[in-house]
């Protein structure tokens, strides 16, 4: 236990029901908004309370040593990269759905064309 800060290193309460990866993603989502969204708005998107998200952000800041300028830049770079990757994933999923639809249309068209050719050959 740290005598300068008796709370440091002491676990109080119960273990979080949310996995660490979920908490980290929620924090990254809040940070990716760049101050344009409130804790409550982002928290509602991920299904927790605003105060819960606020405490996760505070804890992440403590762990990352946000007081150091170098740590701030590295964390912001990670958050920006995570936001960029999520946007890219969304774009790719949308494109995949469009390609699947086009493929289905072409498959149906080929089936109809193949049947029409058989009809023309029998006449």
C-alpha positions as CSV (number, residue, x, y, z in Angstrom):
1,X,0.0,0.0,0.0
2,X,1.3,3.5,-0.9
3,X,1.4,5.8,2.1
4,X,1.2,8.9,0.0
5,X,-2.1,7.7,-1.5
6,X,-3.7,5.0,0.7
7,X,-6.3,4.3,-2.0
8,X,-3.6,3.4,-4.6
9,X,-3.3,-0.4,-5.1
10,X,-6.3,-1.2,-2.9
11,X,-9.3,-2.8,-4.5
12,X,-12.5,-1.7,-2.9
13,X,-15.9,-3.2,-3.6
14,X,-16.6,-6.0,-6.0
15,X,-15.1,-7.1,-9.3
16,X,-16.5,-5.5,-12.4
17,X,-19.0,-7.6,-14.3
18,X,-17.6,-6.1,-17.5
19,X,-14.5,-7.6,-19.1
20,X,-11.4,-5.3,-19.3
21,X,-11.6,-5.3,-23.1
22,X,-15.2,-4.0,-23.0
23,X,-14.2,-1.3,-20.6
24,X,-11.2,-0.3,-22.7
25,X,-13.3,-0.2,-25.8
26,X,-15.9,2.0,-24.1
27,X,-13.2,4.4,-22.9
28,X,-11.7,4.5,-26.4
29,X,-15.1,5.2,-27.9
30,X,-15.6,8.1,-25.5
31,X,-12.2,9.5,-26.3
32,X,-12.7,9.1,-30.0
33,X,-15.6,11.5,-29.8
34,X,-13.1,14.2,-28.9
35,X,-15.3,15.9,-26.4
36,X,-18.3,16.2,-28.9
37,X,-20.3,13.6,-26.9
38,X,-21.1,13.4,-23.2
39,X,-20.3,10.5,-20.9
40,X,-24.0,9.8,-20.7
41,X,-24.4,9.7,-24.5
42,X,-21.5,7.3,-25.1
43,X,-22.5,5.2,-22.1
44,X,-26.0,4.8,-23.4
45,X,-24.5,3.4,-26.6
46,X,-22.6,0.7,-24.8
47,X,-25.2,0.0,-22.2
48,X,-23.8,1.3,-19.0
49,X,-24.4,4.4,-16.9
50,X,-22.6,7.7,-17.5
51,X,-21.0,7.5,-14.0
52,X,-19.7,4.1,-14.7
53,X,-18.0,5.2,-18.0
54,X,-16.7,8.3,-16.2
55,X,-15.0,6.1,-13.6
56,X,-13.5,3.9,-16.3
57,X,-12.1,6.9,-18.1
58,X,-10.6,8.2,-14.8
59,X,-9.1,4.7,-14.0
60,X,-7.6,4.5,-17.5
61,X,-6.1,8.0,-17.1
62,X,-4.5,6.9,-13.8
63,X,-3.1,3.7,-15.3
64,X,-1.8,5.5,-18.4
65,X,-0.1,8.2,-16.3
66,X,-2.0,10.9,-18.1
67,X,0.1,13.6,-16.3
68,X,3.0,12.9,-18.6
69,X,2.8,14.6,-22.0
70,X,4.4,11.6,-23.8
71,X,1.7,9.3,-22.4
72,X,-1.1,11.7,-23.5
73,X,0.2,11.6,-27.1
74,X,0.5,7.8,-27.1
75,X,-2.9,7.3,-25.7
76,X,-4.5,9.7,-28.1
77,X,-2.7,8.0,-31.0
78,X,-4.1,4.6,-29.9
79,X,-7.6,6.1,-29.5
80,X,-7.4,7.7,-32.9
81,X,-6.2,4.5,-34.5
82,X,-9.0,2.5,-32.8
83,X,-11.6,5.0,-34.1
84,X,-10.1,4.9,-37.6
85,X,-10.1,1.1,-37.6
86,X,-13.7,0.9,-36.4
87,X,-14.8,3.4,-39.2
88,X,-12.9,1.3,-41.7
89,X,-14.6,-1.9,-40.4
90,X,-18.0,-0.3,-40.8
91,X,-17.2,0.8,-44.4
92,X,-15.9,-2.7,-45.3
93,X,-19.0,-4.4,-43.8
94,X,-21.3,-2.1,-45.8
95,X,-19.3,-2.8,-49.0
96,X,-19.5,-6.5,-48.3
97,X,-23.3,-6.3,-48.1
98,X,-23.4,-4.5,-51.4
99,X,-21.2,-7.1,-53.1
100,X,-23.3,-9.9,-51.7
101,X,-26.4,-8.2,-53.2
102,X,-24.8,-7.7,-56.5
103,X,-23.6,-11.3,-56.6
104,X,-27.1,-12.6,-55.8
105,X,-28.5,-10.4,-58.6
106,X,-26.0,-11.7,-61.1
107,X,-26.6,-15.3,-59.9
108,X,-30.4,-14.8,-60.5
109,X,-29.7,-13.1,-63.9
110,X,-27.5,-16.0,-65.0
111,X,-30.2,-18.5,-64.0
112,X,-32.8,-16.6,-65.9
113,X,-30.5,-16.2,-68.9
114,X,-29.7,-19.9,-68.9
115,X,-33.3,-20.8,-68.8
116,X,-34.2,-18.4,-71.6
117,X,-31.4,-19.9,-73.8
118,X,-32.9,-23.4,-73.3
119,X,-36.3,-22.1,-74.3
120,X,-34.9,-20.4,-77.4
121,X,-33.1,-23.7,-78.4
122,X,-36.2,-25.8,-78.1
123,X,-38.4,-23.5,-80.3
